[in-house]
Amino acid sequence: MNESPPPRTWQHHRLDSWTALLLIGIAAVMVVCIGRVVQLKLTPDQRLASAAGSPFSTRVEPARRGDLLDRRGRVIATTTLGHRAFVDPATVEDLATIGVDLQELIGLDPVEVDRRVAPRHGSRFVPISGILEPWQVERIRRSGLDGVGLEPRLVRHYPQQDTGAQLIGLVGFEHTGLGGAEHLLDDDLAGSEGRMTYLRDVRRRPLWINPETFRPHEDGTDCRLTIDMVIQRHVEERLEAEIVARNAAGGRVVVLDPATGELLAIADLVNPDRTPREGDPAPETAPPDPRLARNRCATDPYEPGSTFKPFVWAFATQQGVVTPSEILETPDGTPHRTRSGRRIRDVHYYGRSSWEKVLVKSMNSGMAIVAERLDTDSMQSCISRFGFGTRTNCGLPGETAGLVTSSRDWSSYTQVSVSMGHEIGVTPLQMVRAFSVFATDGNLPALHLLAHGGHDPSPRVQHRILDPGIARLTRLTMRKVMTDGTGRACQSDWYQLFGKSGTAQLPKATGGGYHEDRYISSFIAGAPLESPRLVVLCVIEDPDKRIGPYYGGRVAGPVVRDVLDHALAYLGVTPDMDEVEGFPDLLAEHRTADP
Amino acid sequence: MTIILVATCIALALLGFRQQRLAIVHEMVDTHRLLMEQRRTMWTTRQRIAEACRAPALKEWLAEDPTRWLAINRPWTVVPVGTQDQP
C-alpha cells in the first residue's frame, strides 16, 4: 500500500524560498569575487600594479670564464664566484645606523658605508664593499638584515701571482680581457651567461618555468699556452738578480723551442730601484697594474750589435763570397778603413784572420770586409730571409716589425753597419726566431704562444732559408765562440752551448746619436750542440759600467747559461759535456750576477 | 547534491595535480640551485688546488721534509728505452 507523501506545509515552502535566496546570494557573491579578481588581473589599479610588480622573475646564471693553463696544465688564471654587499636604502629599517650594524656584522668601515649610502638615498642599489670573504657572506645570509643584499660577481684569480704578468694580462670589471693572453684569447675564454625566467608566487617561489625562455649557460673554454711557468719563474728571478746587481735599466729574456716554435718563457723586467743616471729619459707613467704594461719583447726593437753577425756570416758563406778558412786582411793594431774611408774599430786586433776567426773573436773589421763583397740586394735579402722587418705574429699584442733601413735610404755606410748589427732594430722575438735557423739545420720556425691541438688553428710551418750544412757549420763556429771567443766567461758545466754575444751603444732617448759609455748588452745561445732543444736570448739595458763589466758575454751571457742549464735539466735533456754525470740541481738557488 | 559532490571531487583532484606540479617545479629549481652551488664550490676548489701547487709553495713543502723529495724521485730522470723494469 502506497503512502502518500506528507503534505507540504507553508513552512516547507518558506524554507525552500530562503534556501533558493541563499544559494542565489552565494552565487552572486562568488560572481562578484570572480569578476573582481578578473578585473584586478586584467586592468589593475596603477598603485596595485606598481606594488605587485611583475609576476615573472629572471635568474641569471653567470658563465665561468675559461682557465688559462701553461703547457703542462698548471693553472695560470682561474675564476671563482664571489659576493659583494649592497644596500637598498628604500627597505633599510634605519639608515642612520646601517653603517654601525654592518661594522658589527662583517667589520665594514661605518664611515665608508655612510659615505656611499648618504648621497644615494633614492637608489635601490648601492654597493658598499669589495669582494667579501666567505665568513662575511655567511654572516650576512644568516643575519636577515633588512635592505642588505649580496651581489654575486665573478672573480679572476692568478695563482702564479706576478710571474709572467704582462704576458698573461688581466680582466676588467666586466670580466673581459684587457691585456696579454686574457685579451688575445677573450673570445675563447669568455662564455655566455644563462637565463631562466619563471612565474612566481607571492613568496617569490617559482610556479612555472617557461621552457622557451630557458637558456642554459655556456662556460668559456680553457686555453693552454706554450709558456712553462716553472721556466718562466726561474727566468724572471735570474733576470731580476742580474739587473739589480748591474744597476741596469731593465732586461728581457725569451726562451724558445726552435723545433716547434713554441715560446716557453718571455720575461720583461725594468729596474724600479735603479740609481738614475745623467741623460736618463723621464720615467714613463707607470701603468696602474703591471699586467697592463706592454711586453717589450714584442714591442720595443733594440740594436742587436754583434749578436747579428752570425746571420750575415752564414749568409755570406752560403752565397760563396767567402769560405770559413779564407784569410782576410783584417788590421793589426789600427782601425780598418772601408772603401768609402770609414774607420772600423775592433775591441782587439788580431792581424790577418780567417773568416771563422772573425766570428769567433767578433771582429768588426772582418765583417766589414765581407759586407763590401755583398751587393745591396744580397744584404737586404739576408735581413728579410731571417725574418727581420716582419712581425712574428705569435699573438702578443702590439708587436712591431722592428726597424730596417729602406732601400731608398740604404747606403754603403748602412751595408757595413748592418753586418755588425748596427743601424737595424730587432725585437727579441725576431732574434730568437732567426737564431733558431742554426738550431734546426736551416729552418725558420713560426712562433706560437698557444699550445698546439687547442685553439690555435695555424699550422706549424717552417721555411728552409739556409742550407743544412751551412747552418750546422755556423753552429759549430758559434761553439768556438763559447770556448775561444767572447762566450768563455759564460760556459756551462753541463751543456755544450753555441752562442754569440753583443754589445751595442745605447741610443740617446732624445735622439741624435748614442751615449759614449752606455750600452745594451745581449747574448743569444742554444743547446745542446748536436740536437738543440732550446734557444735563449737575454738583453740587459744600460748596465752600470762603474759597477762592473758591460760586455754581453759578461753581463747577459751568465743569465743565458743559467737559464739554459735550469730549463734543459727541467726538460730532462741529458747533459752533453764530457765527463759529466747527472743533472744540474733544480732546487739549488739560482746564481746571482757573476763578478 | 550529486553534481556538487562530483564537482568538488574534480576540483580537489585538479588542485592536487596543480600542487604536485608546483612541488615538482620547486624541486627542479632547488636542484638547479644546488647544482650551481656545487659548481661554484668546484671552482673554488680548483682555485685552491692551483694556489697550493704553485712552484714556491711546493718548494716550501719539500723543504719542510727532505724525504718528500726522495719520494717524488725526480720525475724528469730519463730512463733509456728497453731498460725499464718489466711488470
HADDOCK unambig.tbl for C-alpha pairs under 7 A between the chains (distance, minus, plus):
assign (segid A and resid 75 and name CA) (segid B and resid 50 and name CA) 5.75 0.50 0.50
assign (segid A and resid 78 and name CA) (segid B and resid 47 and name CA) 6.44 0.50 0.50
assign (segid A and resid 79 and name CA) (segid B and resid 43 and name CA) 6.76 0.50 0.50
assign (segid A and resid 80 and name CA) (segid B and resid 40 and name CA) 6.71 0.50 0.50
assign (segid A and resid 80 and name CA) (segid B and resid 43 and name CA) 5.30 0.50 0.50
assign (segid A and resid 80 and name CA) (segid B and resid 44 and name CA) 5.60 0.50 0.50
assign (segid A and resid 81 and name CA) (segid B and resid 40 and name CA) 6.33 0.50 0.50
assign (segid A and resid 159 and name CA) (segid B and resid 50 and name CA) 6.01 0.50 0.50
assign (segid A and resid 159 and name CA) (segid B and resid 51 and name CA) 4.95 0.50 0.50
assign (segid A and resid 159 and name CA) (segid B and resid 54 and name CA) 6.98 0.50 0.50
assign (segid A and resid 160 and name CA) (segid B and resid 54 and name CA) 6.23 0.50 0.50
assign (segid A and resid 206 and name CA) (segid B and resid 25 and name CA) 6.73 0.50 0.50
assign (segid A and resid 206 and name CA) (segid B and resid 26 and name CA) 6.28 0.50 0.50
assign (segid A and resid 207 and name CA) (segid B and resid 22 and name CA) 5.63 0.50 0.50
assign (segid A and resid 207 and name CA) (segid B and resid 25 and name CA) 6.49 0.50 0.50
assign (segid A and resid 208 and name CA) (segid B and resid 25 and name CA) 6.41 0.50 0.50
assign (segid A and resid 230 and name CA) (segid B and resid 55 and name CA) 6.77 0.50 0.50
assign (segid A and resid 570 and name CA) (segid B and resid 76 and name CA) 6.77 0.50 0.50
assign (segid A and resid 571 and name CA) (segid B and resid 76 and name CA) 6.81 0.50 0.50
assign (segid A and resid 572 and name CA) (segid B and resid 76 and name CA) 5.09 0.50 0.50
assign (segid A and resid 572 and name CA) (segid B and resid 77 and name CA) 6.13 0.50 0.50
assign (segid A and resid 572 and name CA) (segid B and resid 78 and name CA) 6.21 0.50 0.50
